[in-house]
């Protein structure tokens, strides 16, 4: 049976119905093949470069994996646009321009070949391949693949989210005191005061806090109920587009740090099981830890 997704846009009176089966199959195939290749190169990185800072790493494996994914996507959908981390110059302005350049593209693939490159370089097994497909700005397919654990997280707009073929659901914690949260550190360490203020405010209120280094996997873990919530400042679309759909399709909530609905331009993000969302937003707001203005 063909899987179908209805996407209702502001300018449309009738939902636009797209077949998501082929899109999802291609996303899964791309993530699996890239993940397998990434694992085969583990421990063999020869060229290590930096982008915005000494902590913002890129390797020949990142670049090779992105090229592999691009070729596979364009083989099936030559008219689709692609926004990939390694195809955009570092910095906020370059990201904003890249997003502006593709704003009128009906179908946009958003890819991060290795989300968690620093972990990958050090052999710390918490990194992932993140692939999303947006239709007119709304994410309709999201795939996050963890090659270390061979875990594939899949979401289709309106059709739920799955890992190992089983539906994922967000956790049931209703108080911060019972919650396991995650966050991350901006790549540019020259301005981390807001990030540290957020940690300082949240940590005393929650059961514990994790900073494991892959936004996409943190989001997938929120979707699967392994984390109660996650927030981070200074992100980009390829970090979280797939994960945002995973969380939403698992019953959770995704906004910016001031409570506005998620869209591809959001860089300061909160994703939770929904029940603790307002509490996290309030905590960050009171700590004046909702914004990160410098790359």
C-alpha positions as CSV (number, residue, x, y, z in Angstrom):
1,X,0.0,0.0,0.0
2,X,1.3,3.4,-0.9
3,X,2.1,5.7,2.1
4,X,0.7,9.2,1.7
5,X,1.2,12.5,3.4
6,X,-1.0,15.5,3.3
7,X,0.6,18.9,3.6
8,X,-1.6,22.0,4.0
9,X,0.1,25.2,3.2
10,X,-1.0,28.8,3.9
11,X,-1.8,29.5,0.3
12,X,-3.7,26.3,-0.3
13,X,-7.4,25.7,0.5
14,X,-7.0,22.0,-0.2
15,X,-4.2,19.8,1.3
16,X,-1.5,19.0,-1.2
17,X,-1.1,15.2,-1.2
18,X,2.3,13.8,-1.9
19,X,3.5,10.2,-2.0
20,X,6.1,9.9,0.8
21,X,7.0,6.3,0.2
22,X,9.6,6.9,-2.4
23,X,11.0,10.0,-0.6
24,X,11.3,8.0,2.7
25,X,12.9,5.0,0.9
26,X,15.6,7.3,-0.7
27,X,16.3,9.0,2.7
28,X,16.7,5.7,4.4
29,X,18.9,4.3,1.6
30,X,21.1,7.4,1.7
31,X,21.5,7.4,5.5
32,X,22.2,3.7,5.6
33,X,24.8,3.8,2.8
34,X,26.5,6.9,4.2
35,X,26.5,5.5,7.7
36,X,28.1,2.2,6.6
37,X,30.8,4.2,4.7
38,X,31.4,6.5,7.7
39,X,31.9,3.4,10.0
40,X,34.3,1.9,7.5
41,X,36.4,5.0,7.8
42,X,36.4,5.2,11.6
43,X,39.9,5.8,13.0
44,X,41.4,6.6,9.5
45,X,40.8,10.3,9.3
46,X,43.9,11.9,7.7
47,X,42.8,15.4,6.9
48,X,41.3,17.4,9.8
49,X,40.3,21.0,9.2
50,X,38.4,23.6,11.2
51,X,35.6,26.0,10.2
52,X,34.4,28.7,12.6
53,X,36.6,27.7,15.5
54,X,39.1,25.1,16.7
55,X,36.1,23.1,17.9
56,X,34.2,23.2,14.6
57,X,35.8,20.3,12.8
58,X,35.4,18.9,9.3
59,X,37.1,15.9,7.7
60,X,37.4,14.3,4.3
61,X,34.8,11.8,5.6
62,X,32.2,14.5,6.2
63,X,32.8,15.8,2.6
64,X,32.8,12.4,1.1
65,X,29.6,11.3,2.8
66,X,27.8,14.5,1.8
67,X,28.8,13.9,-1.9
68,X,27.5,10.3,-1.7
69,X,24.2,11.5,-0.3
70,X,23.9,14.3,-2.9
71,X,24.5,11.9,-5.8
72,X,22.0,9.4,-4.5
73,X,19.3,12.0,-4.0
74,X,19.8,13.6,-7.4
75,X,19.8,10.2,-9.1
76,X,16.2,9.8,-8.0
77,X,15.1,13.5,-7.8
78,X,17.3,15.6,-10.2
79,X,15.0,18.6,-9.8
80,X,15.1,18.7,-6.0
81,X,17.3,21.2,-4.1
82,X,19.8,20.2,-1.5
83,X,21.0,22.2,1.6
84,X,24.0,20.4,3.1
85,X,26.3,21.5,5.8
86,X,29.5,20.9,3.8
87,X,28.1,22.9,0.8
88,X,27.7,26.1,2.8
89,X,30.4,28.4,4.0
90,X,30.7,28.7,7.8
91,X,28.9,31.5,9.7
92,X,25.4,32.9,10.3
93,X,25.4,35.1,7.2
94,X,26.3,32.3,4.9
95,X,23.6,30.1,6.4
96,X,21.0,32.8,6.1
97,X,21.9,33.4,2.5
98,X,21.9,29.6,1.7
99,X,18.4,29.3,3.2
100,X,17.2,32.4,1.3
101,X,18.6,31.0,-2.0
102,X,16.4,27.9,-1.7
103,X,13.3,29.4,-0.1
104,X,11.3,29.1,-3.4
105,X,12.3,25.5,-4.0
106,X,9.3,23.2,-3.5
107,X,11.3,20.2,-2.5
108,X,14.4,20.8,-0.3
109,X,16.6,18.0,1.1
110,X,18.5,19.1,4.3
111,X,21.5,16.9,5.2
112,X,24.2,16.7,7.8
113,X,26.6,13.9,6.7
114,X,28.1,13.5,10.2
115,X,26.3,15.3,13.0
116,X,28.9,15.0,15.8
117,X,32.1,15.2,13.8
118,X,34.2,15.9,17.0
119,X,32.9,12.7,18.5
120,X,33.6,10.8,15.3
121,X,37.2,12.0,15.1
122,X,37.8,11.0,18.7
123,X,36.0,7.6,18.4
124,X,33.3,8.6,20.8
125,X,30.3,6.7,19.6
126,X,27.6,9.4,19.5
127,X,27.3,10.8,16.0
128,X,24.7,10.4,13.2
129,X,23.6,11.0,9.7
130,X,20.7,13.4,9.5
131,X,18.5,13.7,6.4
132,X,15.3,15.6,6.0
133,X,13.0,16.6,3.2
134,X,10.9,19.7,3.3
135,X,8.0,20.6,1.0
136,X,7.4,24.3,0.7
137,X,9.3,24.9,3.9
138,X,7.6,22.2,6.0
139,X,9.6,19.0,6.9
140,X,7.7,16.0,5.6
141,X,10.4,13.3,6.0
142,X,13.1,12.9,8.7
143,X,15.7,10.2,9.1
144,X,18.5,10.1,11.7
145,X,20.8,7.1,11.5
146,X,23.2,6.1,14.3
147,X,25.8,3.8,12.6
148,X,27.5,3.0,15.9
149,X,24.3,1.3,17.2
150,X,22.7,0.6,13.9
151,X,19.7,2.5,15.0
152,X,17.5,4.1,12.3
153,X,15.0,6.7,13.4
154,X,12.3,7.5,10.8
155,X,9.5,10.0,10.7
156,X,6.8,10.9,8.1
157,X,4.6,14.0,8.5
158,X,1.3,12.8,9.8
159,X,2.4,9.1,9.9
160,X,4.3,8.8,13.1
161,X,7.9,8.1,13.9
162,X,9.7,4.8,14.3
163,X,13.0,3.1,15.5
164,X,13.7,-0.5,14.8
165,X,10.3,-0.5,13.1
166,X,8.5,0.3,16.4
167,X,6.6,3.5,17.1
168,X,8.4,6.1,19.2
169,X,6.7,8.1,21.9
170,X,8.1,10.9,24.0
171,X,8.6,10.4,27.7
172,X,5.9,11.0,30.3
173,X,7.7,13.2,32.9
174,X,5.6,16.1,33.9
175,X,8.0,17.9,36.2
176,X,11.6,19.1,35.7
177,X,12.7,17.3,38.9
178,X,12.0,14.0,37.2
179,X,13.4,15.0,33.8
180,X,16.6,14.0,32.0
181,X,17.7,16.9,29.8
182,X,20.4,17.4,27.2
183,X,22.1,20.5,25.7
184,X,25.1,21.3,23.6
185,X,27.9,23.9,23.4
186,X,28.1,26.4,20.5
187,X,31.1,25.8,18.2
188,X,32.4,29.3,18.8
189,X,33.6,29.4,22.5
190,X,34.2,33.1,22.5
191,X,30.7,33.9,23.5
192,X,29.2,31.1,25.7
193,X,27.8,33.2,28.5
194,X,24.1,32.6,27.5
195,X,24.8,28.9,27.1
196,X,26.4,28.6,30.5
197,X,23.6,30.7,32.0
198,X,21.1,28.2,30.7
199,X,23.0,25.3,32.1
200,X,23.4,27.0,35.5
201,X,19.6,27.7,35.6
202,X,18.4,24.3,34.3
203,X,20.8,21.9,36.1
204,X,19.5,22.4,39.6
205,X,15.9,21.9,38.5
206,X,16.3,18.6,36.7
207,X,17.2,15.0,37.5
208,X,20.4,15.3,35.4
209,X,21.8,16.9,32.2
210,X,23.7,15.4,29.3
211,X,25.9,17.1,26.7
212,X,26.8,14.3,24.3
213,X,27.6,16.3,21.1
214,X,25.1,15.4,18.4
215,X,22.0,17.6,18.1
216,X,20.3,15.1,15.7
217,X,20.7,12.2,18.1
218,X,19.6,14.2,21.1
219,X,16.4,15.0,19.2
220,X,16.0,11.4,18.2
221,X,16.4,10.4,21.9
222,X,13.7,12.9,22.9
223,X,11.4,11.3,20.3
224,X,12.2,7.8,21.7
225,X,11.5,8.9,25.3
226,X,15.2,8.4,26.3
227,X,15.5,12.2,27.1
228,X,12.7,14.4,28.5
229,X,14.0,17.4,26.5
230,X,16.8,19.1,24.8
231,X,17.8,22.7,24.1
232,X,20.7,24.4,22.3
233,X,21.7,27.8,20.9
234,X,23.3,28.6,17.6
235,X,22.1,25.6,15.6
236,X,21.4,25.3,11.9
237,X,18.7,23.6,9.9
238,X,20.8,20.5,9.0
239,X,21.4,19.9,12.7
240,X,17.8,19.5,13.7
241,X,15.3,19.5,10.7
242,X,15.0,15.7,10.7
243,X,15.0,15.5,14.5
244,X,12.3,18.1,14.8
245,X,9.9,16.0,12.8
246,X,10.9,12.9,14.9
247,X,9.9,14.7,18.1
248,X,6.7,16.2,16.7
249,X,5.6,12.8,15.2
250,X,6.3,11.2,18.6
251,X,4.0,13.5,20.4
252,X,6.5,16.1,21.6
253,X,6.9,19.8,21.0
254,X,9.6,21.8,19.2
255,X,9.9,25.6,19.3
256,X,12.5,28.3,19.4
257,X,13.7,29.4,22.8
258,X,10.9,32.0,23.0
259,X,8.1,29.5,22.3
260,X,7.6,30.3,18.6
261,X,6.9,27.2,16.3
262,X,9.8,25.5,14.7
263,X,10.8,26.4,11.1
264,X,14.0,25.9,9.1
265,X,15.4,29.3,10.1
266,X,15.3,28.6,13.9
267,X,18.7,28.5,15.5
268,X,17.9,28.6,19.2
269,X,15.8,25.5,19.8
270,X,13.9,23.7,22.5
271,X,12.5,20.2,22.0
272,X,10.6,18.3,24.8
273,X,8.0,15.8,25.6
274,X,5.5,18.7,25.7
275,X,4.7,18.4,29.3
276,X,7.8,20.2,30.6
277,X,8.1,22.6,27.6
278,X,6.8,25.7,29.3
279,X,8.9,25.1,32.4
280,X,12.1,24.9,30.3
281,X,11.1,28.0,28.3
282,X,10.4,29.9,31.6
283,X,13.7,28.8,33.1
284,X,15.7,29.9,30.1
285,X,13.9,33.2,29.9
286,X,14.4,34.0,33.6
287,X,18.1,33.2,33.1
288,X,18.2,35.4,30.0
289,X,19.6,32.4,28.1
290,X,17.4,32.3,25.1
291,X,19.6,33.8,22.4
292,X,23.0,33.3,20.8
293,X,24.0,36.2,18.6
294,X,27.5,35.4,17.6
295,X,28.8,32.4,15.6
